[in-house]
Amino acid sequence: MKTVAPFDLTKTYAFLEDGGAAPTIEATEAFWRELMSGTPVSADATLVAHGAGWLTALYYVEHDTRGWEMHPAGDELIFLLSGAIDFVFDETGGERVVELREGGSCVVPRGVWHRQIVQVPGRELAITYGRGTQHRPV
């Protein structure tokens, strides 16, 4: 039987492709810088920016997000493993806050601008259909 080495989901993400493959992506500063630039060129950043599938990652969150984010192609599932984080959704008619506490989950709907306000630093698992993700300042 072939064994597979374990990996740390905070340092190596998994991209759950439509069709069943799950390539891994090294979570480096260069990867994030390229991905956030809006002009990805590496295979990993291009896969996340334009691929059909879900980026699965574990984050330690200790600061509020610097801007708003929106995923036009699909929903995002958030599971808060520890801490307390408020998700703010910019919806028609105003902002709505979802207070996530340890063990809580929420779905960020496709096309909804959102940001995070950290009440208590913690760890979150995010599963994001990120094709076409957009950012804007707060």
C-alpha positions in Angstrom: 0.0 0.0 0.0 1.3 3.4 -1.0 1.5 6.0 1.9 0.9 9.7 1.5 2.8 12.2 3.6 0.6 14.4 5.8 0.8 18.2 5.4 -0.1 21.3 7.4 -3.2 23.0 5.9 -1.9 26.3 7.1 1.2 26.0 4.9 0.0 23.8 2.1 -3.5 24.3 0.8 -5.6 21.8 -1.2 -7.5 22.8 -4.3 -10.5 20.6 -4.6 -11.1 20.6 -8.4 -14.4 19.9 -10.0 -13.9 16.4 -11.3 -12.2 15.1 -8.1 -8.5 16.0 -8.2 -7.0 17.7 -5.2 -3.6 19.3 -6.0 -1.7 21.0 -3.2 -0.4 24.6 -3.2 2.4 25.9 -1.2 1.1 28.9 0.8 4.0 31.4 0.4 4.0 35.2 0.5 4.9 35.1 -3.2 1.8 33.0 -3.9 -0.5 35.4 -2.1 1.2 38.5 -3.5 0.7 37.1 -7.0 -2.8 36.0 -6.4 -3.9 39.4 -5.0 -2.2 41.2 -7.9 -5.0 40.2 -10.2 -2.5 39.0 -12.8 -1.5 35.5 -11.8 1.2 33.8 -13.9 2.4 30.8 -11.8 0.5 27.5 -12.1 -0.7 27.6 -8.5 -2.0 31.2 -8.5 -3.6 30.7 -11.9 -5.3 27.6 -10.7 -6.8 29.4 -7.7 -7.7 32.5 -9.7 -9.2 30.9 -12.7 -9.7 27.2 -12.0 -13.0 25.4 -11.3 -12.8 24.2 -7.7 -12.5 25.1 -4.0 -9.5 26.4 -2.3 -9.3 24.7 1.1 -7.1 26.4 3.7 -6.7 26.8 7.4 -5.9 30.3 8.6 -4.8 31.8 12.0 -6.8 35.0 12.0 -5.6 37.7 14.4 -6.4 41.0 12.6 -9.5 42.4 10.9 -9.4 42.1 7.1 -8.1 45.2 5.4 -10.8 45.3 2.8 -13.9 43.8 1.4 -13.8 40.5 -0.6 -16.4 39.0 -3.0 -16.5 35.6 -4.8 -18.7 35.9 -7.9 -18.5 32.3 -9.0 -19.5 30.4 -5.8 -20.2 30.3 -2.1 -17.6 30.1 0.6 -17.9 27.9 3.7 -16.3 29.1 6.9 -15.8 26.9 10.0 -14.4 28.6 13.1 -12.2 26.2 15.0 -11.3 28.6 17.7 -11.7 32.3 18.6 -14.5 34.8 17.9 -14.8 36.5 14.5 -17.7 38.6 13.2 -18.4 38.3 9.5 -19.8 41.5 8.0 -21.9 41.1 4.8 -22.6 44.2 2.7 -26.1 43.4 1.5 -28.9 45.3 -0.1 -30.4 47.4 2.6 -27.2 47.6 4.7 -24.7 45.5 6.5 -25.5 42.2 8.3 -23.2 40.7 11.0 -22.8 37.0 11.6 -21.1 36.4 14.9 -19.0 33.2 14.6 -17.8 31.7 17.8 -15.7 28.5 18.3 -17.3 25.6 16.5 -19.6 27.8 14.4 -20.0 27.9 10.7 -21.5 30.1 8.0 -21.8 30.3 4.3 -20.8 33.4 2.6 -23.1 33.6 -0.4 -21.8 34.0 -3.9 -21.6 37.6 -5.0 -21.8 39.1 -1.5 -19.1 41.5 -0.3 -17.8 40.5 3.1 -15.0 41.2 5.6 -14.0 39.9 9.0 -13.7 41.7 12.4 -11.7 39.7 14.9 -13.0 39.7 18.4 -10.7 37.0 19.7 -7.9 35.6 17.5 -8.5 32.1 16.3 -8.3 29.5 13.5 -10.7 29.2 10.7 -11.1 26.6 8.0 -12.2 28.2 4.7 -13.4 26.4 1.6 -13.7 28.9 -1.1 -14.9 28.8 -4.7 -12.6 31.7 -5.5 -12.6 32.0 -9.3 -12.9 35.7 -10.1 -12.5 36.9 -6.5 -12.6 40.6 -6.2 -11.3 43.0 -3.5 -12.1 46.6 -2.6 -11.1 48.9 0.2 -13.2 49.3 3.4 
